[in-house]
Amino acid sequence: MVDLSVRIGDITLQNPIQPASGAFSWEYADVIDLNRLGALVAKTICREPRVGNPTPRMAETEAGIIQSIGLPGKGIQYFLDNIVPEYAKFEPPLVVSVSSESIEDFAALATELSVPDVDVIECNISCPTRNTTGGNFALQEEHTKEVMSAIRAATDKPVWAKLSPNAGDIVSIALAAEEAGADALAIANTFLSLKIRTDNFRPALGNKFGGMVSPALKPIVLRMVYQVAKAVKIPIVGIGGVTKAEDVVEYMLAGASAVGIGYAGFRNPTALTTIIDDLEAWCENRGIERVSDLIGAVRDDDMETDTLAAASASV
C-alpha cells in the first residue's frame, strides 16, 4: 500500500491531487467521489456580487482554451450561507480562493472567511486580466508583499498565495510572498493570451484578453516550480497542464508537494480520480512507499543550473 499523503504547512492531504480553482464545484459529486480528493478548491469569490466579463467568455485554440470568465458570483455572504455548507458535506479540506481589487478588501475577505468549515484561504493575487494595482498584485514584489502581509495579519487560517506566470521574475515574487507570511504558493495562474477571429477580424473574447489553459503549458510552469522550489522553504502546489499521473510525478520531482488540475477536469471530471489511481499504481510498480519522497527528488546535482553559463559552455 502506497502512502499518498502529503503535507502543505499544517494541512495534511490524503493525496496530492486537487482541482484548480474555477474548474470545480461540489456538484462534481454527481460523477466522482469527492472524498477521494486531496482537497476541494472552490471557485474564486469576491466580497461583492459580480456579473463577470462580457461574452464570449471562452475560445478554443489548437492547444487548449482561452477563458475570461471575470469571477462572477453572488458575494461573500451568499458563499458563506450557501456554498460552504455544500462543501462541508465532504471530508477533504476546503480551500477557498478569493480575489479583490484592493488590499483592504483582501484583508476583509480573509477575516470573514475565518470560519470553522474553511480550512485554507487561497489568495488569488494574480488574476491575469487585471492590472498590478487592481487585483494582479503578483506582477510586482512590492505589491505582493503588501497584499500578503495584510492578509496574513487578518487571519489565523493557512494562506496560500496564487502567483502569476506573467511576472517577469516569479522567483522574486515567490520570495516576497514567503517573507510576507504565505504558508504555501500555488504556481501558477493562467497565461494572459489573445485570439483574433479571422472571419470578422475581432478578438474572440468579449474582454479581448483571457487566460490560457493547456497541457502545452506544463513544461513552462514546471520550470517555474523548479526555480521557485530552489529558493523558498514553503510548500508549492503546481498548477498547469496536468493530464496524467506522470505529470504529477514531474511536478513533485521539481519541488511541488501537490498539484491542481483544471484543463483535464474540464474535458473529463473523472480524470481527477483516475490520476489518483494511476499515481498509486505508478508508485507501486517502482517500489515507492511514500509519494512524499518524490518532492524535490530530481537528480540534477551534477548538472549546470546557471542558464547563461550553460549557454556559453563549449559544445
N, C-alpha and C positions, 0 to 999 in steps of 0.2 A: 504494500500500500504506500503510495507516494504522499508525502505531506505537502500539500499545495498551498498552505497558509503563508501569508506574508504580513509584515508589519509596516505601517506607514505612521510613524510617530507613535502615538498612544493607541492607535486604532489597529486592530487585527482583522484582516480579511481572510476568509476561508480559502480563497484562491485569488490570483492576480487579475482576474477578468472583471471588468466593469464597463457599463455603457458610457459613451461620451455624452456630455450634456447637450440637449437639443435633439438627440437621436433616440429618445427613450421615453417611455411612460409606464406607469403601473399597469396600464391596460395590456401590456405585453404578456401579462399573466394568462391571457386567453390562449397563448400559443407556446409559452415556455414556463418552466418552474423558476420563478424569480428567486426562490430561496436557495438556488444553486449558485447564484452570482456572488462575486466577492463583495460588491457594494451596489447600491442603487443610486443613480445620479439623476436628479430632477432637472427639467428644462430651466434655463436661466430665467430668473424672475427679477422684476423691478419693484420699487415701493409703490409707485402709482400705476394705474391701468395704462396699457399701451395698445394701440391698434396695429402696430407693426409697420413694415415698409410697404410701399405701393407694389402692386402686382405688375408683371410677373415676378415671382419670388425665387424661382428656380430655373436653371437652364442646364441642359445636358451638354457634355463635351465627349470627345472620344475616350478620354481617360478618367472621367468622373463627372461630378456635378458642381456647379457654382450656385450657391444659395445666399439669399439676402432676406431672411425672414423678418428681421427687425425686432426681435424679442417681444412679440405680442403677449399679453397676459392681463389678468384681472387684478393685479396688485398684491401686496404682501398680506393683507388681512384675509382676502379670499384664499390665498395659498395656505395660510396657517389653519383656516377653518375647514377647508375642503380637500386640499391636496395632501397635506402632511398626514391626516388620518388614513388616507388610502395607502400611502407608503408604509405606515406604521403596522399594517397587517402582515408585513413580511419581515423576515429575520435579519437580512443583511443590513449593515449600517447605511443610513441615508445621508448622501452628500447633496447639499443644496447649493446650486450655482446662483450667484447674484451678480447684478450689474447696475451701474449707476453712472451718471454724468458728472457727479461731484463727490469730492472726498467726504464731505459731511453726510451726504445721503448714504454712501457706502457704510460709514460707521453706524448710522442709524439702522440700516438693514441688519448688520451684524448683531446689534443689540436685540432687535426684535426677533431674530431667528435663534436666539439663545434659549431654546425650549427643549424639554427632555427628548422629544422624538426626532430632533435634528442632531446628527452626530458630527457632521463636518460642514463647514462653510467654504465652498469653492469660490474664490473671488475672481470673477471674470473681468479682469482689468485689461482685457486685450480684444475687445470686440473690433473686428477688422475694418468695419465701415464707419468708425468714429475717429475723431482726431485725438491728439495726445492729451488735451485737457478736457475732452468731452466724453470720456469713457475708455479710450485706449491709452491708459496710463503706462502700459508696459512697453512703450516705444522709447522711453527715456528713463534713465536711472533715478533721477531726482523725483519725477512724478511717481514712479513705482515705490520708492521708499516712503514718500509722503502718504500715499493712499494705504499702503500695507501697515504702516505704523499706526494710522488712525483706526484701521480695522482691528489690529491686534489689541489696542487699548480698549476697544469697545466690547470685547467678548472673551470668555474663557474657553470657548469651543476651539477645536483644531481648525486652523485656517490654511487653505491651500491656495497658492497664487497661480492662476492660469496665465501663462505667458504667451507672447506673440511671436510667430515665426517671421514677422515682418520687421522686427527690430534689427538694427544694424549689428549689434553685438549682444546676443542673447545671454552670453556668459555674464557680462556686467550687469544686465538686468536681473538675472537669477541671483547674483551675489547681493544686489540691493534688496531684493525681496527677502532673502535669508536674513540679512542684517536687520531688517525691519520686523522680524518675528514670524515669518511664514513657517509653518510646520512641515510643508511639503510644496512641491512645484508640479504643476500639470503642464507638460510640454508636448504639443503646443496647440494653440487655437488655429483657425483656418488661414489660408494664404489669400491675401487680397488679390482679386482677379477680375478680368473683364472678358465678355464675349459680345461680339457685334454680329447682328444678323445681316446676311448678305442679300436678303430679299428686299429689305427696306432701309438698310444702312443705319439702323438704330441699335443702341445697346439692347441686349436680350433681356436684361433685368430692369424692372421699374425703378430701382435705386441706382442704376448704372453699374456700380461695383458690387461684388459679392465675395463670399469666402469659398475657396476651392477645397473640396474633399475628394480624395482619390487614393487608390493603392499606390499610384506612382509617386506619391509624396513621402512614402515611408523612408527611403534612404536619406532624404533631406532631414526629416525630423529625427531619424536615428542618429545622424551626425550631431545634431543639436543636443540630444540627450547625452551622448557620449562626452561631448565637450563640457557640458554643464556638470555632469556627474564627477568629472575630474576636479571641479572647482568648489563644489558645495558639499556640505555634510548632511543636509536634509534629504529625505527620500524624494523620488521623482516618479510621476505617473506619465508614461509615454503615450501620446495620442497622435495617430496619423497613419492610415493605410494598413491597419491590422486586419488581415482576412483569414489567417490560418495560425496554427499553433507555432510553427517555426518563426512567424513574425513576433510572437510573444517572447520566444526564446531570444531572438536577436535583441529586442529592446532590453530584456533583463541582462543579457551579457554586456550591453552597452552601459548599464548602470541603473536602469529603471527597476522599481520594486513592483510595479503593476502597470497595466495598460488600460486605455479607454478605447472602446470600439464604437465607431459611428457608421461609416460607409457600409461595412459588411452587414450591420444590423438593418440598415435601410433596405438592402437587397433581400435579406432573409433573416428575420428575427431569431430563428433557431441557430444562426451562426454563433451566437454568444455561448450557448451551452455545448454546441458541437466543439468549439475551440477548447473549452474546459476539458471535455473527454479526450480530445486529441493531445492536449498538453500532458495530461496524466499518462496516456499511452506512450508518448514520446519519452518521458522521463523513465517509465518502467523499462522500456526497451534498452535504455542506456545505463540502467542501474543507478539512477539518480534518486536518492531517497527524499531529499528536500528541495523543492523548487527554488527556495530562497538562496540555495548555494549558487544559483546561476547569476545572482545580482552582481554586476561588475566583474564577472569572471572571464571577460575577453582576454585572450592570450596575445598581448601586444608589447610586452616589456622589452623585447629585442628589436622593436621597430621604431623608425623615426617618426616622431609625432609633431614636429615643427614643420608646417606645410611649406614655408618658404625655404627652409633648409633642405627639405626633401626635394623640392623642385629644382634647386640649384646643384644638387649632387650629380656627379658624373654618371653617365649611363654605363 
